[in-house]
Structure formats: C-alpha cells, structure tokens
C-alpha cells in the first residue's frame, strides 16, 4: 500500500490558539475547503495555498505536512 501525506493543520491551530474560520479567512479560502484540507480529504493543494497557510500559521511546510508510510501487509 502506498503512503499518504497528512495535514497537521489541527495541531498548528491548537498551538496558535486559532480557529479554523480565522485561518480560512487569513488564507483566503472557504471554511469547507479548509476543513477538507484539515481532515486530509484533499487530493491536491496549490503551492500558493501552502505558502499562505505557512504565513498565517507562522510555520514551515514541514510543520503542516507529514508523510506516513503505507502498510504493505507483510
């Protein structure tokens, strides 16, 4: 099974004491779209959106994104 990219937006929101709505407003995307990113249901993200997330959360991309290896069943 292939690995996956996980968004740790909820962790950063807690560290920054910021709501999902505040973050969505600062990044310039809708709350439903931000929720899709937060829950990991997004299939793609624009680099410009990632940059705005980093700006709003005062962090690096690696603080938001995590790679998790898939289990191959072996």
C-alpha positions as protocol buffer text, in pm:
chain_id: "A"
residue {
  index: 1
  type: UNK
  ca { x: 0 y: 0 z: 0 }
}
residue {
  index: 2
  type: UNK
  ca { x: 131 y: 344 z: -82 }
}
residue {
  index: 3
  type: UNK
  ca { x: 197 y: 611 z: 177 }
}
residue {
  index: 4
  type: UNK
  ca { x: 0 y: 927 z: 231 }
}
residue {
  index: 5
  type: UNK
  ca { x: 54 y: 1293 z: 304 }
}
residue {
  index: 6
  type: UNK
  ca { x: -118 y: 1406 z: 623 }
}
residue {
  index: 7
  type: UNK
  ca { x: -202 y: 1769 z: 702 }
}
residue {
  index: 8
  type: UNK
  ca { x: -141 y: 1855 z: 1067 }
}
residue {
  index: 9
  type: UNK
  ca { x: -339 y: 2178 z: 1048 }
}
residue {
  index: 10
  type: UNK
  ca { x: -533 y: 2096 z: 1366 }
}
residue {
  index: 11
  type: UNK
  ca { x: -206 y: 2069 z: 1561 }
}
residue {
  index: 12
  type: UNK
  ca { x: -89 y: 2408 z: 1434 }
}
residue {
  index: 13
  type: UNK
  ca { x: -429 y: 2566 z: 1503 }
}
residue {
  index: 14
  type: UNK
  ca { x: -409 y: 2448 z: 1865 }
}
residue {
  index: 15
  type: UNK
  ca { x: -52 y: 2577 z: 1902 }
}
residue {
  index: 16
  type: UNK
  ca { x: -154 y: 2915 z: 1762 }
}
residue {
  index: 17
  type: UNK
  ca { x: -487 y: 2925 z: 1951 }
}
residue {
  index: 18
  type: UNK
  ca { x: -660 y: 3000 z: 1621 }
}
residue {
  index: 19
  type: UNK
  ca { x: -994 y: 2880 z: 1488 }
}
residue {
  index: 20
  type: UNK
  ca { x: -1046 y: 2710 z: 1153 }
}
residue {
  index: 21
  type: UNK
  ca { x: -1260 y: 3008 z: 1048 }
}
residue {
  index: 22
  type: UNK
  ca { x: -983 y: 3256 z: 1134 }
}
residue {
  index: 23
  type: UNK
  ca { x: -731 y: 3053 z: 938 }
}
residue {
  index: 24
  type: UNK
  ca { x: -962 y: 3022 z: 637 }
}
residue {
  index: 25
  type: UNK
  ca { x: -1014 y: 3400 z: 639 }
}
residue {
  index: 26
  type: UNK
  ca { x: -640 y: 3470 z: 658 }
}
residue {
  index: 27
  type: UNK
  ca { x: -556 y: 3219 z: 384 }
}
residue {
  index: 28
  type: UNK
  ca { x: -842 y: 3332 z: 160 }
}
residue {
  index: 29
  type: UNK
  ca { x: -1024 y: 3002 z: 115 }
}
residue {
  index: 30
  type: UNK
  ca { x: -1367 y: 2890 z: 231 }
}
residue {
  index: 31
  type: UNK
  ca { x: -1419 y: 2716 z: 565 }
}
residue {
  index: 32
  type: UNK
  ca { x: -1547 y: 2398 z: 388 }
}
residue {
  index: 33
  type: UNK
  ca { x: -1230 y: 2387 z: 174 }
}
residue {
  index: 34
  type: UNK
  ca { x: -1012 y: 2445 z: 480 }
}
residue {
  index: 35
  type: UNK
  ca { x: -1198 y: 2162 z: 653 }
}
residue {
  index: 36
  type: UNK
  ca { x: -1122 y: 1932 z: 357 }
}
residue {
  index: 37
  type: UNK
  ca { x: -752 y: 2014 z: 395 }
}
residue {
  index: 38
  type: UNK
  ca { x: -764 y: 1966 z: 773 }
}
residue {
  index: 39
  type: UNK
  ca { x: -930 y: 1625 z: 753 }
}
residue {
  index: 40
  type: UNK
  ca { x: -692 y: 1501 z: 485 }
}
residue {
  index: 41
  type: UNK
  ca { x: -960 y: 1454 z: 221 }
}
residue {
  index: 42
  type: UNK
  ca { x: -791 y: 1694 z: -24 }
}
residue {
  index: 43
  type: UNK
  ca { x: -645 y: 1534 z: -336 }
}
residue {
  index: 44
  type: UNK
  ca { x: -418 y: 1831 z: -412 }
}
residue {
  index: 45
  type: UNK
  ca { x: -312 y: 2164 z: -271 }
}
residue {
  index: 46
  type: UNK
  ca { x: -171 y: 2463 z: -456 }
}
residue {
  index: 47
  type: UNK
  ca { x: 178 y: 2569 z: -355 }
}
residue {
  index: 48
  type: UNK
  ca { x: 43 y: 2923 z: -318 }
}
residue {
  index: 49
  type: UNK
  ca { x: -218 y: 2796 z: -68 }
}
residue {
  index: 50
  type: UNK
  ca { x: 53 y: 2612 z: 124 }
}
residue {
  index: 51
  type: UNK
  ca { x: 258 y: 2933 z: 133 }
}
residue {
  index: 52
  type: UNK
  ca { x: -42 y: 3128 z: 267 }
}
residue {
  index: 53
  type: UNK
  ca { x: -101 y: 2860 z: 532 }
}
residue {
  index: 54
  type: UNK
  ca { x: 262 y: 2892 z: 641 }
}
residue {
  index: 55
  type: UNK
  ca { x: 233 y: 3270 z: 651 }
}
residue {
  index: 56
  type: UNK
  ca { x: -88 y: 3262 z: 856 }
}
residue {
  index: 57
  type: UNK
  ca { x: 42 y: 2996 z: 1097 }
}
residue {
  index: 58
  type: UNK
  ca { x: 397 y: 3135 z: 1110 }
}
residue {
  index: 59
  type: UNK
  ca { x: 547 y: 2795 z: 1032 }
}
residue {
  index: 60
  type: UNK
  ca { x: 734 y: 2589 z: 774 }
}
residue {
  index: 61
  type: UNK
  ca { x: 568 y: 2342 z: 531 }
}
residue {
  index: 62
  type: UNK
  ca { x: 715 y: 2054 z: 731 }
}
residue {
  index: 63
  type: UNK
  ca { x: 522 y: 2173 z: 1036 }
}
residue {
  index: 64
  type: UNK
  ca { x: 197 y: 2119 z: 845 }
}
residue {
  index: 65
  type: UNK
  ca { x: 274 y: 1823 z: 618 }
}
residue {
  index: 66
  type: UNK
  ca { x: 372 y: 1473 z: 726 }
}
residue {
  index: 67
  type: UNK
  ca { x: 442 y: 1164 z: 517 }
}
residue {
  index: 68
  type: UNK
  ca { x: 313 y: 835 z: 655 }
}
residue {
  index: 69
  type: UNK
  ca { x: 426 y: 509 z: 502 }
}
residue {
  index: 70
  type: UNK
  ca { x: 157 y: 269 z: 391 }
}
residue {
  index: 71
  type: UNK
  ca { x: 134 y: -78 z: 535 }
}
residue {
  index: 72
  type: UNK
  ca { x: 213 y: -347 z: 279 }
}
residue {
  index: 73
  type: UNK
  ca { x: 56 y: -625 z: 479 }
}
residue {
  index: 74
  type: UNK
  ca { x: 386 y: -814 z: 514 }
}
